[in-house]
Amino acid sequence: MEARSKGWLGHCSSIPQFAASPGKVKWPAAWLIEHAGIRKGFVHKNAGISSKHALALINRGGATAQDILELMRMIQDRVQGVFGIKLQPEPIFVGEFGDRHQNSEHLAEGWRNMPI
């Protein structure tokens, strides 16, 4: 609600909304990403956004973890610049991410221990 009340979403009053917690709303990240001008199929180095879903970051062949993180940050920065909303990642990071991403070891460990 805060973003809309401050005018950051401007004329976009038809954005689908979901209740997040008392007094808060959640807007669809995919909608925000696409309406910030980042289209499905966008490529940065060897990382990209899926041509089918704006929330799926993919390795197009040879991308490093750093390439994926750079793409994620580019998307976050663009959405924040356009809408004033900071996107929070909700992925499970698998692989080596170094010191630049907190909890990557914990998340990767959780992934390895998931029942199949």
C-alpha positions as CSV (number, residue, x, y, z in Angstrom):
1,M,0.0,0.0,0.0
2,E,2.8,2.4,0.8
3,A,4.1,2.5,-2.8
4,R,0.8,3.3,-4.2
5,S,0.0,6.0,-1.6
6,K,3.2,7.7,-2.4
7,G,2.4,7.8,-6.1
8,W,5.1,5.4,-7.2
9,L,2.7,3.2,-9.0
10,G,0.9,6.2,-10.6
11,H,-1.7,5.2,-13.0
12,C,-1.2,1.4,-12.4
13,S,-4.2,1.0,-10.1
14,S,-5.2,-2.3,-11.8
15,I,-2.2,-4.2,-10.5
16,P,-3.3,-7.5,-9.1
17,Q,-2.8,-7.5,-5.3
18,F,-2.5,-10.2,-2.6
19,A,-2.8,-9.8,1.1
20,A,0.6,-10.2,2.7
21,S,0.1,-9.4,6.3
22,P,-2.2,-7.0,8.2
23,G,-2.0,-3.6,6.5
24,K,0.4,-4.8,3.8
25,V,-0.1,-5.8,0.2
26,K,2.0,-7.9,-2.2
27,W,2.2,-7.1,-5.8
28,P,3.2,-9.8,-8.4
29,A,6.9,-9.5,-9.0
30,A,6.6,-10.7,-12.6
31,W,4.1,-7.9,-13.4
32,L,6.5,-5.3,-11.8
33,I,9.5,-6.7,-13.7
34,E,7.7,-6.6,-17.1
35,H,6.1,-3.2,-16.6
36,A,9.5,-1.8,-15.6
37,G,10.6,-2.6,-19.1
38,I,12.5,-5.9,-18.6
39,R,11.0,-8.4,-21.0
40,K,11.0,-12.2,-21.0
41,G,14.0,-13.4,-22.9
42,F,16.3,-10.5,-21.7
43,V,19.9,-11.6,-21.6
44,H,22.9,-10.3,-19.5
45,K,26.2,-12.1,-20.3
46,N,25.3,-15.8,-20.3
47,A,22.4,-15.4,-17.8
48,G,18.9,-14.4,-18.8
49,I,15.2,-14.3,-18.0
50,S,13.2,-17.2,-19.3
51,S,11.2,-16.5,-22.4
52,K,8.2,-18.1,-20.6
53,H,8.3,-16.5,-17.1
54,A,9.7,-13.2,-15.9
55,L,10.6,-14.7,-12.5
56,A,12.8,-17.5,-13.8
57,L,16.5,-16.6,-14.1
58,I,18.3,-19.1,-16.2
59,N,21.8,-20.1,-17.3
60,R,21.9,-19.8,-21.1
61,G,25.2,-21.7,-21.2
62,G,28.4,-20.8,-19.2
63,A,26.9,-18.3,-16.9
64,T,28.6,-18.0,-13.5
65,A,26.8,-17.5,-10.2
66,Q,28.1,-13.9,-10.4
67,D,26.3,-13.4,-13.7
68,I,23.0,-14.6,-12.2
69,L,23.5,-12.3,-9.2
70,E,24.3,-9.4,-11.4
71,L,21.1,-10.0,-13.4
72,M,19.1,-10.3,-10.2
73,R,20.5,-6.9,-9.0
74,M,19.8,-5.3,-12.4
75,I,16.2,-6.4,-12.2
76,Q,15.9,-5.2,-8.5
77,D,17.4,-1.8,-9.4
78,R,15.2,-1.3,-12.4
79,V,12.0,-2.2,-10.5
80,Q,13.0,0.0,-7.6
81,G,13.8,2.9,-9.9
82,V,10.5,2.7,-11.8
83,F,8.1,1.8,-8.9
84,G,10.0,2.5,-5.7
85,I,9.6,-1.1,-4.7
86,K,12.6,-3.3,-3.6
87,L,12.1,-6.9,-4.8
88,Q,13.2,-9.5,-2.3
89,P,14.5,-12.8,-3.8
90,E,12.8,-15.9,-2.7
91,P,14.9,-18.5,-4.4
92,I,17.0,-21.4,-3.2
93,F,20.5,-20.6,-4.3
94,V,22.5,-23.6,-5.3
95,G,26.2,-23.4,-5.9
96,E,29.1,-21.1,-5.0
97,F,28.1,-17.5,-4.4
98,G,31.0,-16.4,-2.3
99,D,30.6,-13.6,0.3
100,R,28.3,-11.6,-1.9
101,H,25.1,-13.4,-0.9
102,Q,24.2,-14.1,2.6
103,N,22.9,-17.6,3.6
104,S,23.8,-19.2,0.3
105,E,25.5,-22.1,2.1
106,H,22.5,-22.6,4.3
107,L,20.1,-22.5,1.4
108,A,22.1,-24.8,-0.7
109,E,22.3,-27.2,2.3
110,G,18.6,-27.1,2.6
111,W,18.2,-27.9,-1.1
112,R,20.5,-31.0,-0.8
113,N,18.5,-32.3,2.2
114,M,15.0,-31.9,0.6
115,P,13.1,-35.1,0.3
116,I,12.4,-36.2,-3.2
